[in-house]
Amino acid sequence: MKNVELRLISELMKNSRRSDRELARALGVSQPTISRTIKKLEKEGYIKEYTMIPDFNKLGYQILAFSTYELTENVSRDDIEERRKLIREEFTKEPLSYILGMSGMGMKADRMIVTYHEDYGSFSEFLNRVRKDPHVRMGKLDSFIVSLEDKNHFHGLTLSALAEHMLKMKKKE
């Protein structure tokens, strides 16, 4: 990846509302270069979406939950694909507060879901839904709950710090 591309991604991670003209000025390149580079990065899949990060507590969410679980041993790839399809269909009927659902490993689990909840009751309902999945191994569902009402957190959700880190790592190469 070219230096200007990485710097552009970094600037967009910090604030994706900036105009091409503002980005060009910040990076010391022409506005057409920025426009072409953005289109290229979108086409190549480096830029997936443009978004913003709100204050979720002000929007009515009290809990951020990181839940890990393990699938039963007898789950086939077809079972997993069928479950993904059912979950996607479920989302169209009743949107849920999932922001991340990934497979991986660690903490005695092979799946992780990150969700926001209005209160502990809605979090409990979410856990009950997960427990009803026949492929979730009983006793292997754990959660780490963060209170969004607590204003003494070490560092809130932001991409700005990661954007700076990417640039720092590039300089080391």
C-alpha positions, -999 to 999 in steps of 0.1 A, spaced: 0 0 0 13 34 -9 20 60 18 -7 84 6 -32 56 6 -24 46 42 -24 83 53 -58 88 36 -73 58 53 -59 71 86 -75 105 80 -108 90 71 -108 68 102 -104 100 123 -132 118 105 -149 104 74 -170 136 69 -141 156 56 -144 168 20 -119 156 -6 -106 191 -7 -99 191 31 -83 157 29 -61 169 0 -49 199 20 -42 177 51 -21 152 30 -4 177 7 -18 162 -25 -43 174 -51 -81 170 -47 -84 148 -78 -57 125 -64 -78 121 -32 -109 114 -52 -92 88 -74 -75 71 -44 -108 69 -24 -125 52 -54 -96 28 -58 -96 19 -20 -134 14 -21 -131 -9 -52 -102 -29 -36 -122 -33 -4 -99 -13 19 -128 10 27 -159 -10 36 -182 18 48 -184 53 61 -198 58 95 -197 77 128 -195 66 164 -222 80 186 -225 82 223 -244 50 228 -254 58 263 -271 90 252 -290 69 226 -305 47 254 -280 18 257 -267 11 292 -246 -21 285 -219 -31 261 -214 -69 262 -186 -91 250 -199 -126 249 -179 -157 241 -191 -192 236 -181 -226 221 -199 -246 195 -207 -283 201 -183 -308 186 -207 -322 161 -213 -290 141 -206 -292 104 -198 -264 80 -233 -268 65 -248 -265 100 -228 -232 106 -239 -218 72 -275 -227 78 -273 -210 112 -258 -179 97 -286 -178 71 -312 -181 99 -296 -153 119 -295 -130 89 -332 -137 83 -339 -131 120 -322 -97 117 -345 -86 89 -376 -94 110 -362 -81 143 -330 -61 142 -307 -69 171 -279 -48 186 -250 -69 173 -220 -50 161 -196 -80 158 -200 -117 155 -168 -136 147 -151 -170 150 -117 -172 166 -101 -188 196 -92 -179 231 -108 -176 266 -120 -212 262 -143 -202 233 -144 -203 195 -170 -175 189 -175 -139 201 -204 -116 198 -203 -79 208 -237 -63 215 -253 -32 229 -283 -34 252 -308 -10 267 -307 -26 301 -299 -58 319 -333 -73 309 -326 -70 272 -291 -85 278 -307 -114 296 -331 -120 267 -301 -120 243 -283 -146 264 -314 -168 264 -316 -166 226 -279 -177 224 -285 -205 248 -314 -218 227 -291 -224 197 -286 -262 196 -250 -257 185 -239 -237 215 -222 -259 241 -239 -256 274 -218 -241 301 -195 -225 276 -212 -190 273 -194 -162 292 -199 -125 290 -179 -94 300 -204 -65 306 -194 -28 304 -216 -2 319 -220 27 294 -233 49 322 -199 48 340 -179 78 328 -146 67 343 -136 43 315 -99 41 305 -106 47 267 -139 48 248 -146 33 214 -127 53 187 -108 46 156 -85 76 159 -60 59 181 -58 29 157 -54 53 128 -23 69 145 -9 35 153 -12 24 116 9 54 106 34 48 133 38 11 122 43 22 86 71 45 96 90 16 113 91 -3 80 
